Amino acid sequence: MEKRIYLSSPHMGGEEMKYIQEAFDTNWVAPLGKNVEMFEKEMCDYIGRPYAVALASGTSAIHLGLMYLGVKRGDIVFCSSFTFSGTCNPIMYVGAKPVFIDSDYKSYNMSPAALEKAYEKYPNPAAIVVVNLYGQPAEYDEIRAIAKKHGTPILEDSAESLGASYKGVQTGNFGDISIFSFNGNKIITTSGGGMLMCNDKATRDKVLFWATQSREPFPWYQHEEVGYNYRMSNICAGIGRGQLKVLSKRVEQKRHIHALYEKAFKDNPYIDTVPTFDGADSSFWLTGATLSKDCKATFMDIINALAAENVESRPAWKPMHTQPVFKDCDFVTQLSDAEKKEIGFNSVCEDLFYRSICLPSDSKMTDEEVNYVAAIVNKTIYEKQK
């Protein structure tokens, strides 16, 4: 195809320039101003949570969230393994040690059974970082019950799940602290940026203090704690305000794209889209698909076939416990030795990684383009089965 089809690229709605121009006209281009304040308020209204802090990235939001939860050097933090490194790098920033938790086949997110097992070895973790993978909520009833039983706070990484809900409640409401990302590839973007959301003003005020270099209220620059330059700019927040106005349309289109892929693969026994489960209403930021055990095509076969047609795709996240940088960190799966032997891997998320692919889910895609991509995938699989 002459026109490139992207995995998930920025999609402007048309009103962003109004807010950007206002920032220029009023000379508020710094990390404060009306757009920042209103973007926070509008996100609170959408999510249904009372307080928010607009930050430079989702990663910075996780960093400050862990700090507020009291995570310190030497602490253990349970963290989803099937995720992007931005989820767990902040654990290292604060000097803590991640213990990675396996996924389950039901949601592809953190396995409640593996989480319970992790407590047998590490009874006093400082926090749990739970990821909503590719727009799919985790199983929060079970995970929150486990966390409550052990008195462990949850940081909800909703970087990929804006617009998704669990049992009728928007993601971003299930952690003691929750975060979002507005990176260029997310469902809406501020070009780069993130948001921390919480339930009380004291949390909001402390996070904002840290995010603005921990400047004390003196006439001069007084600093009694280490601070960070993590605040979102008024220009980026203006983009976000414009993007929020089309968020419902973007979620609707992402779900439509997912439904088209489901239909296209309905009669192909060798591939299926990532499953959903009762109570989960995914935003399908990316449509993931998993190859069957007896499929002879690999995810790289499909990626290469798509690339040859000017179509962008990528593998699923490589589990963090298999990454060289985290080689000294522990990992917990609920799988028995017999189950490991049966699936041929030491974990569910490793099995999923080697059989899964992220398909183009760009909200600008037409139905014809989605069907074109699906046809390449189907053709590649059937050719390998011969």
Order of alpha helices (4+ residues) and beta strands (2+ residues): alpha-alpha-beta-alpha-beta-alpha-beta-alpha-beta-alpha-beta-beta-beta-beta-beta-alpha-alpha-alpha-beta-beta-beta-alpha-beta-beta-alpha-alpha-beta-alpha
